[in-house]
Amino acid sequence: MQLAVRVVAAFLGLAALSVAQAATTVLTNFTLIDGTGRAPTPGSALIVENGRISWVGTQQSLKLPSGATVVDLAGKFVTPGLIDNHVHVGLVHDLTQDINFYSRELVEQQLRIYAAYGVTAVQVLGTDTDVIFGIRADQRKAPTDMARVYTSGQGLVFKGSYGGVAGLNKPVANVAEARQAVDEQVAKGVDFIKLWVDDEFGDLPSRMPADISKAIIDQAHKHGLRAIAHIFYLQNAKTLASQGVDGFAHSVRDLPVDQALLDDMKRHDIVQMAATLSREASFTYTKLPFLDDPFFNRSITPAALATLKSPERQQKLAAGKHFAQYPGVLDTALKNTRREIEAGVRYGVGSDSGPSGRFSGHFLHWEMELMVQAGLSPLQVLTAATSTNAKLIGAKDLGTIEPGKSATLLVLDADPVADIRNTRTIHAVYVAGKPVSTIWSVCTGRAANECKGGSTGGAHGER
Ligand SMILES: [Zn+2]
């Protein structure tokens, strides 16, 4: 919109149009869902100056700044940009996962896909190469058109246990190595520390021992950083809770959470960061149920889509060692999410998208739908995915629509409070006051024949 103003100004020879005027945008006539959990407010307006919200209120009380670009959003719903607090980036091309793919180009492409889906900030859980630090630094310096990224660098894995990515996460074998590995991540400037405590259904010989998880948590806290743990088992969750872990990156998925864990989580404000219900749900399918939905497949190459639909893939997934267990795992995750929320445990929203078969952006919308299935109201889910997630990842200027906050916004055609699936009716996405492309094709930038039949890329795809 600012570009349009400049173009018109140049056309009319209005060279004197000031930068301040050009940088002021007013959004009018929308229903405000401000991210705080407050009920939606119809007839709202807001003013964006230099990428930040300078005023928000009712349409009647709006004092239109002179020279501002006015965008009439009658009938629309405006929420803060969504946040996914559990993702992985840079690991996958189509459906092939390989740490050697990790590059600035691939990561930034995926961060633009997130933004196109209205997911304007993401927290990466322990599988970044050091390339991420340059991307993060550049995003903080200058206006960006992608999702803002927060990182834990390389998360901590115990030797012989589950977690991390081969060739990236160097496993630790003892307490001294664990403390040193935390120090190395801190020296790189990570936003938090990630650790994995799992053995993949007992397929692997060990899980991280308690003395090592305790050392990692203590060392993170020494540096003033949070420690977020991947968990699967109730027993490990209880041990980690007693050790002062700050949050869980997944649900407990083997057993119902018990009162002792719920009490501990509440007493020490241990957050259920992410339930990752979409992760577990994705494993219950041999063929994902939304392959023909344009909201999903616009960001998938035709080649990847063909693979997702192929009988070979379906047979392979059906023959998977743990395929039959996943409906039970999902059911346990759904019920534990409900128990925790009813008990008053603090929670965020995260999808664990990014590994092969779990798709950036789309999966957060699915995650929010599953959170509603778990028993939350759509407004509770939206609040968790915006203001709560912003607090959890340390994004002080995101997550609510209030003066002073970044004008990072999602504009919807239909009411997400009436039906959470309406978060998919994306009309526009603003990152720091600027509209970004909401039509994304991963085909852009690839050989044209790879993308026959695919949707075309938006403005950002043409870079
Ligand atoms: Zn993960």
Boltz pocket constraint, residues with backbone or C-beta under 6 A from the ligand:
constraints:
  - pocket:
      binder: B
      contacts: [[A, 86], [A, 87], [A, 88], [A, 125], [A, 352]]
      max_distance: 6.0
